Amino acid sequence: MKCVALNARFLRADVLEGYGNYVHEIFKRLVLQHPETNFIFIFDRPYDEAFITGSNVIPLVITPAARHALSFKYWYDVKVPLALRKYSPDVLVQPYGFASLTSKIPQLLVVHDLAFKHHPSFIPKHHLYYYRYFTPRFLKKVQSIVTVSEFSKADIAQHYPFAAAKTTVVYNAAKPGFQPLVFAERQAIKTQYANGCEYFLFVGGIHPRKNLLNLLKAFTIFKKWQKSNMKLLVVGRLAWQYNDIIEKLDSYKHREDVVLLDYVSDAVLQNVMAAAYALIYPSFFEGFGVPVIEAMQSGTPVICSNTGSLPEIAGNAALLAAPDDVKELAQQMQLIYKDEIKRNQLIDAGRLQAAKFSWEASAESFWEVMQQLTKK
């Protein structure tokens, strides 16, 4: 391939979360591995130079920024195709579930999940309409589709059977910086963030799908049963529909035991993850669930939901609970707190499970999909 165009809208240094991290980890490897290929990184706002990871990357800012349904259409269907005419890329990679319906460039669409099909109340209304109306049109338009788990691949095939034959799984992974800490380092992190106490960790944006409210209810039950000084650290930015969560947290019985850290850097998250007693990931729905693998690679045991892709990603290396069953979630928290043998078994199994996912393998698979696309 001589030229690959990448929609890089989500490469933002201040909020590099799931979608953006997936793109960054894969493409920084592809840029280095394929110096013979030019990569056009398309931004809709000023970009951070840190994302321009090679001399073969051509940054291209196309305004106005895409912020709502009408601007999405204008940016994807008018501005981007016009701007790419002089480059004639072999492939246009669309990593965020949206594609251009007008471009004649072969497109690879990444669909992380179909959350809007399963939990529409968790999606802002203007986005929900856009997903419902345009997703089948995007899936028909593009030549190839990548998703991040076998669960999501089957989900796409169930709702859009015509898309099944052109869908490939390319997994997420954890960064190398997620690794165990020695005892003294863990103690220092606990002193810094949890007043020297052990703590459960929640990682994810503050919005209904991540299920923080039910975790707080389960934490209350756990506290009632154990009378421990265990803390709960919450790492994640305020995303959407978070007002109810914040209001309830203000009057929460164990508010003094809950620490809100907001969005943090990778370095901080890696330390907080490795020092946690356990990661609690009770999300209602995930296409992958990266924090599960990050915790396992860090030597931290995991309790997660039994829904969506999470049983697939966690394998036999986590305790599972129904996301709407707060008592079951509390029971798993109690089990991991009381049974040190079980906790150590989960840590060992988690390291083996995390080793199944690597960004190097994912980048290689992604490149193969793009190569196949150019041959169609």
Summary of the structure (lengths in Angstrom):
residues: 376
radius of gyration: 21.2
end to end distance: 13.3
largest distance: 66.5
contacts: 1290
relative contact order: 0.12
helix: 49%
strand: 16%
